[in-house]
Amino acid sequence: MTLEMGDEGMKGLFTVSDSKVVGSLKFDERGLIPAVVQDVKSGQVLMLAYMNKESLEKTLSEGKTCFYSRSRQQLWLKGETSGHFQYVQKVYYDCDADTLLLMVEQDGVACHEGFYSCFHNLLDEAGSVRTEGEAGAVPGHDLGKVLGELYAMVKERKASRPEGSYTTYLFDKGQDKILKKVGEEAAESIIASKNNNHDEILYEVTDRFYHVMVLLAYHELDPSEIATELVRRRKK
């Protein structure tokens, strides 16, 4: 069974209070329901977490996964600190209505240890455990496609200026602020390289890619123009 989604995913579809389907879900004595999260493209299981009615409502209204932390006893928006958000495409519930299955588009990695999936430890026949995959590895992502999607997001933020968005902040501050950030990220990328720190290099160069997309959007330059110029130079 599925909670139907709109053309733009789950965002803004309905709230718990006006959904008979959500109201019929079986939360446990603590008011929680387990939620399995699965990659909508690859089908890979990413993680298991818990939701209460408030976190489920937030997930459905905002289109990003929000869970309830049993250890901290509070809501937590997945990706709030890491930037690795999960964009919800569909939500299923099982035949007993006591477990959720969320199909998401994963931004970055799901596991706090840096792996794409939290289920990266394999228990073999001998009873020993080995780790599959590599921390930081994100399967199935094409850089050109991702940059195109990033640029589209930046352009949308430039046009709509949603409150609380860092991209909005940059465009509101104007060209000087954008140029300052591009320069800072270039310098930080150099420092990361000199430190020979893999994670630091990855982080800083990623920041630089983002701020360059903002700079291109400021000047109404499409990344495809960069691609065309690179091809032209390659032929020389």
N, C-alpha and C positions, 0 to 999 in steps of 0.2 A: 504494500500500500504506500502511496506517496502523497505528500502535500504538494499540490500543483504549484508551479512557478510561472512567473510572467516572462515576457520577452527578454527582460534584463536580469534574469535570475530571481533570487528570492527577495531582493531588497524592496522593502515597503509593501509587501504583499498583504499581510494582515498581522494582527497581534493576538496574543494568547486569549485575551478577554473576549474577542469576537469570533474565535475559531472553535467550532464544536469538535473538530477533529483533535486539536491540541488538548482541549478540555477532557477528552476521553482517554488520553494517555495515562498509563499507570505509573505514577511516581512512587518510590519506595517510602518507608516510614520517615526518612530524612528529607523527603521532598525532592529526591534525585532520580534521574533516569540515565542509564549508560548510553553513550553516543559513540558509535564507531565511525571513523572518518576515512573516506576512500577517495583516491585520485580519480576524477571523472574521466580522464583520458586514458590512463594506463590500467585502471582497475586495482592498483596497488593499495593495500591497506596501510594507512599512514599512522594512525594512533587511536587510542581509546581514552575517552575522558567522560566527565559527568556534567549534566545540565540540571538546573532547576527551572521552574516556570519563567523566572525573570530572565535567565540567561538565554533560554530558548526564544523568548519574545524578542530579546535584543538581536539574536542571530537572524530571526526572520525579518525583522524590521530594517536591519542595517545591511544584511547580505554578507556578513563576515561571521565566522564562528566565534562564539562567546561561551565560555564554560564556567562551571562552579568549582573552585578549588576546595577540596575537602580538608587539606592541611591548613590553608590560610583562612578558610571559611569566608570566602568572598568571590565575587565574579572576576574573571580574567579574560580579556580580549586576546585571542590568539594572535601573536605578531605585534602586540602593542609595544614591546621593548625590542624585539629582534627585527621587526619590519617584515617578517615572513607570514603575511596574512593568508587566510584561507577563504576564498570567495565561493560562497555556497550556490550550487546549481540546482540540486534537488535534495529533498529530505524524505526518507522512507521510514516507516515504522513496521515492526514485525507483526506476526499474526496474533501475538499475545498483547500487543500494544505496550510492551514494557522495555523496548530497546529501540534506539534510533540509529539510522544509517544516513550519514551526510555525504553526498557526492560533492566534491569541491575542486576548484582550481587552486593548486598549491603555489604560493609565491615563495620561492626559495626552498628551504627545508622545513620539515615538520618537527623533527626531533631536537630537543634542547642540547643534545650531544653533538649536533652538527650533521647528522645523517638525514637522508631524505625521508625515511620512515623510522618510526620508533621501533618497529619490529625488524631489527637488523642483527639480532643475536640468534644464531642457529644452534639448536640442541641436537647433536648427532646421535647415531645409534650407540656409540660408546659412552654416552652420557656427558661428554664434554661440550663446551660451548665455544663457538667461533663466530667472529664478526664478519658479516657479509657486507660488501660495498665499501665505500670510502667516505669519510666525513667530508661534507661540503659538496658531494657529488649530487647533481640534480639531473635526473634522466630526461631525455626527450625534449630539451629546450634548445632551440636554434637562436643564436645570438641576434641575427638579423631580424627575426620575427619578434623577439623580446624587445629589441630596441624600437621597432616599429610600434609595438603596443605601448611602450613607455612614452614615446613621442605623442601618440594619440591621447594618452592620459594627460600629459603636460599641456597639450593644446586645449583640452577640455577644461582643465583647471584655469587656464589663462582666460578663457571665455566666461566661465561661470563664477569664478572666484569664491568657492565654498569657504565658509568660515572655519578657522582652525586648521586649514591646510598649509603645510610648509611651502608648497608650490605657490599658493596664493600669496603668502608672505613675501616671497622673492619677487613676484611680479608687481606687488603693491609697492615694494621698496624701489624697484626700477633697475635700470641698466647698471649703475655703479655697484649695487649690492650683488647683482648676478655675476658681474665681472670679478668682484672681490672673491666670491665663493669659487669661481673657476680657477683663479690664481691660487687660492688656499689649497684646493684639492690637488692641484698640480704639484705644489711644494710638498704636501703630505705624502703624495705618491712617491716622490723622490726619496723622502726620508724613509719610507717603508721599504723601498728597494735597497737602500744603503744598509738597512737593518737586517736584510735577508730574511724577513719574516713573512712566510707564505700567507697567513691569515690577514696580516696587516696590509700587505700588498693588495690582496683581493678586496678587502674592505675599502681602501682608499681609492683604488682604480674604479671600483663600482660607483663610489660617490662622484668621481670625476665624470664618468659616463652620464650620470643623471644630470649633473649641473651643465654639461655640454648640451644635453637635450633641451634644457631650459633656455640656454643661450640661443640655440637654433630657433626655438619657438618664439623667442623675443623678436628675432629678426625675420620671422616668417620664412625660414629656410627649412625645407624638408630633408630628412636624412637621405632620401633617394638621390638628392643632388650631390651629396657627399659620395655616394656609391658611384654615380656617374663620373665624378671627377677622379676617383681612384682608378676606375677602369681606363679612363683616358690616359692617366699617367702610366699605367701598367703597360700600355702599348708602345710607350716611348723607348 
